[in-house]
Amino acid sequence: MKKIFYIISFVFLILFLVFPLTYIVSNSFFVNGKFSFIIFKTAITNYVIKKSIINSFFLGIIVVISTSIIGIPLAFLFTRYSFPFKNVLKTFLFLPLIISPFVGAIGMRHILSRFGPLNLLLIKLKIIKYPISWLGTGFLGIIILETLHLFPIMFLNISASLNNFDISYEEASYNLGATFSYTLRKITLPLLLPGYFAGSSIIFIWSLTDLGTPLVFEFYKLISVQVYNSLTDINTNPIGYALIVLIIFLTISFFVFIKKYIEKTPYTTGKSGISFEEEKQIKGKKLVLVYSVLFFFLIFSLSPHISIIFTSISGKWFFSIFPQKYTLEFYRDVFLHPLTKIGITNSIFYSSLSTLIDIFFGFVIGFILSRTKFKGRNILDILSMLPLAIPGIVIAFGYFISFTNTFLDPMKNPTFLLVLSYSIRRLPYLVRSSYSMFQQLNENLEEASYNLGASHFFTFRKIIIPLISPGLFAGGILVFAFSMLEVSSSLILSFKPKFYPIAKVIYELAGRVTDGPYIASALGVLGMILIGICFIISSKIISRKIGEFFRI
Amino acid sequence: MKKEILKVENIHKNFGKLVVLQNVTFSVKEGEIFFLLGPSGSGKTTLLRILSGLCQPDKGKIFLEGEDITFLPTNKRNIGLVFQNYALWPHMSVEENISYGLVVRKLRKEIIKEKVEKILEKTQLTQFRDKFPSELSGGQQQRVAIARTLVVEPKILLLDEPMSNLDTKLKEQMRKEIKRIQEEMKITTIYVTHDQKEAFLLGDTIAILNFGEIVQIGSPSELTLHPANKFVADFIGNTEKI
């Protein structure tokens, strides 16, 4: 029985994770059955592609730098100092993470437009005379949106390193005569490097593979958009392959580098017993300064969210700082408009299915990893964690090319592939949480049941399931929330409107001129609320911090 | 009569409403091993941190060789502290750890090399110079921590529960080791512990702390013969039972 489930898990992962990935790689090196670099040569000599690769790298590097500038000081502030309302403010810092930047982009596109609220405000305050073209090519908009979305990841990784950081490392340095800046340079920063690299590489890959935001800002010379565009003529145009292989190569090298780097430096994480002075109180004038900086920063970081909330309730919003008229009609339209109605129904259906699949495989794989001694368990472990590292666009691309012209063809009906891509992407969360539940579950509890004469099945039903289910349920809620607004596979795998999930509907509506963006914003706000509620429920159940889901 | 090197006057320290230290007054003579002995929570570690300059007292004064150093930051004091958990920097080798304080003092390379060589030999660490802290045993780590502090020739050596992370057998060995190094270098040492046995074996003078106050100061024999009160008597009495 156990063996059957073991085999099923393997088959599942090989068919829907390993196969698409190897298919991409083999197809890009073997042309007409012969090994060749021709695809890469074609890609590199193409001007647009060359430009896109350069732009994407540039984007990734800038976003890493900007998130570092924001995230690192914040991490120091929140781990080293204490001040009133610290935990509430910290929660606000995480809010940008919960919704895909491309939804916020719809609102920001308006705020930053030539005669949009920002320019009008600045003109009114007499800071500028003529409207500034903020968006320009759209590149700046992408940088801003991705920075605001991703800085919490930097914040989290640096905070985690700082929390594991023994304060006496610094004290020892001071005690030996070193100054503050010398200590920062020689002790503190080097010890934070592993966490910094981990955070930076997640951010780099993420901004490199983000598809939604550039599409909304209509900036097309980026790797992700080129991949998306290549799908329409993928059989004659191999550039998508080359770009996806490039992404896979980058992702793997980052991962290997981090693993090696962290393992090579023998970091200890022993905390000292002295902790009463670690968090310094901020009082008086300094507190006012901290609060005002945080206040303005929060407004800035939440501006995409605020902007779509405003867009969704504005009846009229032209040439004015705030909307001239407010209305709730777009929220009504969300439930009346044919496209949104389809999108919501589809997404609920797809997400529920993928949640069920993840709960099933999360439980089974967690059980196998913690309770059996099958050969090849390590491989199962690695495979089930792999999707954490692989960008959504790669998986979606892999599905598209591997299953086109099969009975799963996404052009005909993408339901199956959408559901699977959602579940594969979030599987690691559930495997992780069920594995740790099994680890905490003392085997004696099961043994006691056997000892009292219970059968395997009875023990399973009465002991294991009740003890494991809260964790699985909590994880399942998150999978559901993420899947409802999953972007890359939704955009890539759905072609016919009747199969559109929410993200594709939002994208479609945002591109229409009339009331499209307003309905899209209303739908985005509802999505935000849904995700927020799911996070609260989930973290209440497992009393775990939201942040742990966003670290390697 | 040896000259007085450190004088501590009427130190008070609160953490919020919690009184951690009050009325702490004592002086330490040059070259002696001075023990701060007390049960956990008696304020020993806080006192040591105040002496090292890592935290400031709310009231009171500290004099080092007659000079008021109460508010001098730790990096200007030259009072070396060996941390309870050693605080060896995990990204630096033994040699880099030890030479750190000398590099900070901007000494010439040859001089640094010479001093490091000498201390490595004295602490029997020469063969481990290229190892990282995580590759060393507990006893070796402790020797590195002591060497790192001693190499900058501090005026006073502060040891915070140095034996707490070692097993019983190693404790005995390290006690001898510390005594040997201390005598060889003739360095004034303030040693914090909750272990009466250690204090009575190694100490020249012992100050007994309880609830943030010094209950009695004296040589081991004075304390044994004339305990100031029942607490001291009980606390010392444990020695025989161990």
Chai-1 contact restraints between the chains, C-beta under 6 A:
chainA,res_idxA,chainB,res_idxB,connection_type,confidence,min_distance_angstrom,max_distance_angstrom,comment,restraint_id
A,S168,B,F83,contact,1.0,0.0,6.0,A-B,restraint_1
A,S168,B,A87,contact,1.0,0.0,6.0,A-B,restraint_2
A,Y169,B,A87,contact,1.0,0.0,6.0,A-B,restraint_3
A,Y169,B,W89,contact,1.0,0.0,6.0,A-B,restraint_4
A,E171,B,L54,contact,1.0,0.0,6.0,A-B,restraint_5
A,A172,B,A87,contact,1.0,0.0,6.0,A-B,restraint_6
A,Y174,B,T74,contact,1.0,0.0,6.0,A-B,restraint_7
A,Y174,B,N75,contact,1.0,0.0,6.0,A-B,restraint_8
A,N175,B,S52,contact,1.0,0.0,6.0,A-B,restraint_9
A,N175,B,T74,contact,1.0,0.0,6.0,A-B,restraint_10
A,N175,B,L81,contact,1.0,0.0,6.0,A-B,restraint_11
A,L176,B,Y100,contact,1.0,0.0,6.0,A-B,restraint_12
A,L176,B,G101,contact,1.0,0.0,6.0,A-B,restraint_13
A,L176,B,V152,contact,1.0,0.0,6.0,A-B,restraint_14
A,G177,B,N75,contact,1.0,0.0,6.0,A-B,restraint_15
A,G177,B,G101,contact,1.0,0.0,6.0,A-B,restraint_16
A,G177,B,V104,contact,1.0,0.0,6.0,A-B,restraint_17
A,A178,B,N75,contact,1.0,0.0,6.0,A-B,restraint_18
A,A178,B,V104,contact,1.0,0.0,6.0,A-B,restraint_19
A,P190,B,H91,contact,1.0,0.0,6.0,A-B,restraint_20
A,T265,B,H91,contact,1.0,0.0,6.0,A-B,restraint_21
A,P266,B,P90,contact,1.0,0.0,6.0,A-B,restraint_22
A,P266,B,F132,contact,1.0,0.0,6.0,A-B,restraint_23
A,P266,B,S134,contact,1.0,0.0,6.0,A-B,restraint_24
A,Y267,B,P90,contact,1.0,0.0,6.0,A-B,restraint_25
A,T268,B,P90,contact,1.0,0.0,6.0,A-B,restraint_26
A,T268,B,S134,contact,1.0,0.0,6.0,A-B,restraint_27
A,G270,B,N85,contact,1.0,0.0,6.0,A-B,restraint_28
A,S272,B,N85,contact,1.0,0.0,6.0,A-B,restraint_29
A,F276,B,F15,contact,1.0,0.0,6.0,A-B,restraint_30
A,E277,B,C55,contact,1.0,0.0,6.0,A-B,restraint_31
